[in-house]
Amino acid sequence: MKALFTLTLFLTFSHFLVAQVRQLEADQAPGKGTVEGLNWMVGYWTGPGLGGDCEEVWMPAVDGHMIGTFRFWEDGKLVFSEFMNLVQEGESVSMKLKHFGPDLSGWEDREEWTTFRLIELGENKVWFHGLTIERIGNEMIYQLALTQNGERIIEEFKFVRKGL
């Protein structure tokens, strides 16, 4: 009976986590919102993730763009970094980013980037296709859908706001 309860609890919790990261259907229109509606993300954020240490910086919106950077290191060595751009696209917002190795070699081709399309923008919470970001006080929680070995997992990052 205890095993059944544990399995039910695990499945319920797993469903809850997966449900927190939404997906747009191929023919589904993106949600409406503005880049300025994401200014609650501005700041310097640090915390664990991907088995190492992460930090992220978001600057205030200017001219329909909000620029951010991310870096990940493990055992004191830089593994990769990202250049991110929250972009106003008509009545919607997309997060576009490029990954770079420690030598600044790009992961994406020159004319390509990774894009997260907006699903819904709430107060201090945003749902992109495959990515959810929520700010609670001085904490920012990211839930990112990843595929590892053909299986979908949710990687969670818990960042704390720091001064520069």
C-alpha positions as CSV (number, residue, x, y, z in Angstrom):
1,M,0.0,0.0,0.0
2,K,2.9,2.4,0.9
3,A,4.5,1.7,-2.5
4,L,1.2,2.5,-4.4
5,F,0.9,5.7,-2.4
6,T,4.5,6.6,-3.2
7,L,4.0,5.8,-6.9
8,T,0.8,7.9,-7.0
9,L,2.4,10.8,-5.3
10,F,5.4,10.6,-7.7
11,L,3.2,10.5,-10.8
12,T,1.1,13.4,-9.5
13,F,4.2,15.5,-8.6
14,S,5.8,14.6,-12.0
15,H,2.6,15.6,-13.9
16,F,2.5,18.9,-11.9
17,L,6.1,19.7,-12.8
18,V,5.6,18.8,-16.5
19,A,2.3,20.8,-16.5
20,Q,4.3,23.9,-15.3
21,V,6.2,23.9,-18.6
22,R,3.7,24.4,-21.4
23,Q,4.1,23.7,-25.2
24,L,2.5,25.6,-28.1
25,E,0.9,23.4,-30.7
26,A,2.3,23.8,-34.3
27,D,-0.8,25.9,-35.4
28,Q,-1.3,27.7,-32.1
29,A,-0.8,31.5,-32.1
30,P,1.6,32.9,-29.5
31,G,0.3,34.7,-26.5
32,K,0.1,38.5,-26.2
33,G,2.5,40.6,-24.1
34,T,5.1,43.2,-24.1
35,V,8.8,43.1,-23.4
36,E,8.3,45.8,-20.8
37,G,5.9,43.4,-19.0
38,L,9.0,41.3,-18.2
39,N,11.0,44.1,-16.5
40,W,10.5,42.1,-13.2
41,M,13.4,39.9,-14.5
42,V,15.9,42.7,-14.5
43,G,18.9,42.1,-12.2
44,Y,21.8,39.8,-11.4
45,W,20.8,36.2,-10.5
46,T,22.9,33.3,-9.3
47,G,22.2,29.7,-8.3
48,P,22.7,26.0,-9.0
49,G,21.6,24.2,-12.2
50,L,22.6,21.5,-14.6
51,G,24.9,20.0,-11.9
52,G,27.0,23.1,-11.6
53,D,26.8,26.9,-10.9
54,C,24.9,29.4,-13.0
55,E,24.5,33.2,-13.2
56,E,22.3,35.4,-15.3
57,V,22.0,39.1,-15.9
58,W,19.0,40.9,-17.4
59,M,19.1,44.6,-18.4
60,P,15.9,46.8,-18.6
61,A,13.9,46.9,-21.8
62,V,14.9,49.4,-24.5
63,D,13.2,49.7,-27.9
64,G,11.4,46.4,-27.7
65,H,14.4,44.4,-26.6
66,M,15.5,43.1,-23.2
67,I,19.1,41.7,-23.3
68,G,20.4,39.1,-21.0
69,T,23.5,36.9,-20.5
70,F,23.9,33.5,-18.8
71,R,26.9,31.4,-17.9
72,F,27.4,27.9,-16.6
73,W,30.5,26.5,-15.0
74,E,31.4,23.3,-13.3
75,D,34.3,22.6,-11.0
76,G,35.5,26.2,-11.5
77,K,35.6,25.8,-15.3
78,L,33.3,27.6,-17.8
79,V,31.2,25.1,-19.8
80,F,29.1,27.5,-21.9
81,S,27.4,30.9,-22.0
82,E,24.4,32.4,-23.7
83,F,23.4,35.7,-25.2
84,M,19.6,36.2,-24.8
85,N,17.2,38.7,-26.3
86,L,13.6,39.1,-25.3
87,V,12.2,40.6,-28.5
88,Q,8.9,42.3,-29.2
89,E,7.3,40.7,-32.2
90,G,4.0,42.5,-33.0
91,E,1.7,41.8,-30.0
92,S,3.9,39.0,-28.7
93,V,7.3,38.4,-27.2
94,S,9.9,35.7,-28.0
95,M,13.1,34.8,-26.2
96,K,15.9,34.3,-28.7
97,L,19.3,33.0,-27.6
98,K,22.6,31.7,-28.8
99,H,24.9,29.3,-26.9
100,F,28.7,29.7,-26.9
101,G,31.5,27.4,-25.8
102,P,34.2,28.7,-23.5
103,D,36.2,29.7,-26.6
104,L,33.2,31.7,-27.9
105,S,32.5,29.1,-30.6
106,G,28.7,29.2,-31.4
107,W,26.6,26.2,-30.9
108,E,23.9,27.4,-33.4
109,D,24.6,28.2,-37.0
110,R,25.3,31.8,-37.8
111,E,21.7,32.6,-39.0
112,E,20.0,30.4,-36.4
113,W,19.1,30.7,-32.7
114,T,17.1,28.9,-30.1
115,T,13.6,30.5,-29.8
116,F,11.1,30.3,-27.0
117,R,7.7,31.7,-28.1
118,L,5.3,33.3,-25.6
119,I,2.3,31.4,-24.4
120,E,1.2,33.5,-21.5
121,L,2.5,36.5,-19.5
122,G,1.3,36.8,-15.9
123,E,2.3,38.9,-13.0
124,N,5.9,37.9,-12.2
125,K,5.5,34.7,-14.2
126,V,5.9,33.9,-17.9
127,W,5.2,30.7,-19.9
128,F,7.2,30.3,-23.1
129,H,7.1,27.2,-25.3
130,G,9.2,24.8,-23.2
131,L,10.3,27.3,-20.5
132,T,8.6,28.8,-17.5
133,I,10.1,31.6,-15.4
134,E,8.6,32.9,-12.1
135,R,9.9,35.5,-9.7
136,I,9.0,35.1,-6.0
137,G,10.5,38.0,-4.0
138,N,14.3,37.8,-4.5
139,E,14.2,34.3,-6.1
140,M,13.7,33.5,-9.8
141,I,12.7,29.9,-10.7
142,Y,13.2,28.5,-14.2
143,Q,11.7,25.3,-15.4
144,L,13.2,24.2,-18.7
145,A,11.9,21.2,-20.7
146,L,14.9,19.2,-22.1
147,T,15.1,15.9,-23.9
148,Q,17.8,13.5,-22.7
149,N,18.2,10.1,-24.3
150,G,14.8,10.5,-25.9
151,E,13.0,11.3,-22.6
152,R,11.5,14.6,-21.7
153,I,12.7,16.0,-18.4
154,I,12.3,19.3,-16.5
155,E,15.5,21.0,-15.3
156,E,14.8,23.5,-12.5
157,F,17.0,26.4,-11.7
158,K,16.5,28.4,-8.5
159,F,18.3,31.7,-8.7
160,V,18.7,34.3,-6.0
161,R,19.0,38.0,-6.8
162,K,22.5,39.4,-5.9
163,G,24.1,42.9,-6.1
164,L,26.8,43.4,-8.7
